[in-house]
């Protein structure tokens, strides 16, 4: 449950949409937490969350310095608009309720918050007999099903997950992809998360959806701790992490095992596909939503 006494400090960066991924990646690298992205036409507001006001000062200095270097290298003159704010954990959680509603993703999956009914009482006709419900309360973790990368991964899971397969979910966040994998028939899911704020949120969501016995939640860096082989690996993370885990995929996937990779954009697509080829993996599918991509590769 949200802690009404806990205050989070926000840093808001307004950046051109084509560089949203770059700034988001830097923020994740420095904070080891997720970020929130809010498109505003040609710009995107990227929001990072810090546990202390002093952390926002340090983070602002690091990001602004890195942005200046990035612009100088490309001969750009694009100022980075930044402002700080604060929000209580309770208020942050409550704010989601204004825009987080039950959403159908793909053919069978329905993502809903715990405070809403499915089907809505005034729209019983929208339900289908084979609907699979994912009840998610994000709290201070990310993964509501609203972001394009999450939707791309959920849809790819519907197409590619086979019954009784063993699945790894790297960077599980709220646990949404891990829960979906269980709903779609996975016999075992290993979900990894290194953000200490997200881990208890994922645990609550796994319990809320009654999948804890099938889904094992691991706290830590999957790059160091993940071992064994899986039929399907999910990684909805930033590009820098994808480039780190791709060389390990041949040793983590069964013969003909697949990986669903998202969190990257068209700007970085060539770098990621080259890394897949260098690792000996075959790119079997590429889907996009807006500027975001999901890549499906096979060993």
C-alpha positions, 0 to 999 in steps of 0.5 A: 500500500502507498505510504502517505507519509513518504515524499518523492522528489520529481525531476521533470525534463522536457526534451524533443521526442526523438531524444526521449529514449536517450534521456530516459536511459541516462536517468535509469542508469543513474537512479536504477528506477523507472521513469515516466514519459508524457508526450506533449506534441513534438516534446516529451516530459520525462519524469524521474523520481528521487528519494531525497531532495539532495538526490534531485540536485545531483541528478540535475547536474549529471543529466544537464552536464551529459546533455551539454556533452551530447549536444556539443558532439552533434553541434546542437543548440537545444536547451534542456528544460528542467524543473523540480517538484515533490509529491507524496506517495499517496498522492502519486498513487491516487493520481493514477486513478484519474487516467488508469482505466481498464484497457484491452490489449491484444485479443484476450488480455485486459489490464485493470486497476483494482478499483474498477470492475470488468466489464464496466457495469454500464458496458457488459457487452465489452467482455469476452468469454476468454478474457484474461484479467491482469489486475495491476496497482502500479504504486511507485513502480511502472507497468500499467499497460498504458505505455506503448512498449508494455502493450507491444510486449503483451501483444507479442506474448499472445502471439509467441508464448506456448503453453507450459513454457519457462519464461524469464521477465527481466525488469518486471516493474509492476509485474504485469508481463510476468502475470500475463505470461502465467495467464497465457499458460507459462508453467514457470516465470522467473521475474527479476527487478533491481529497483527496491521500490518496485519489488514489493509492488510486484510482489503485491501484484503477483499475490493479487493475481494469485500467480505467486506459486508459478512466478518466482520474484527475484530482487537483484541485477538480472545481468549478474544473477539470471541463470538457467535456460528459458523458452522465452525471455522478456526484457522491456528495458532501456536500450543500454540494458538490452545491449548488455543482455543480448550477448548472453541470450544464446546461453539463456535460451533453449534451442529455438527459444525466443526473446521479446525485447522492447524499450528501444526506439527506431533511433537505436533499432540498428544498434540493437539488431546488429547486436542480435546478429552478432550474438547469432540470433535471428530477428523474426519480427519487428513491431512498432507503436509510435516511436517505440519498438518491440523486437522478437528474436530467436536462437 
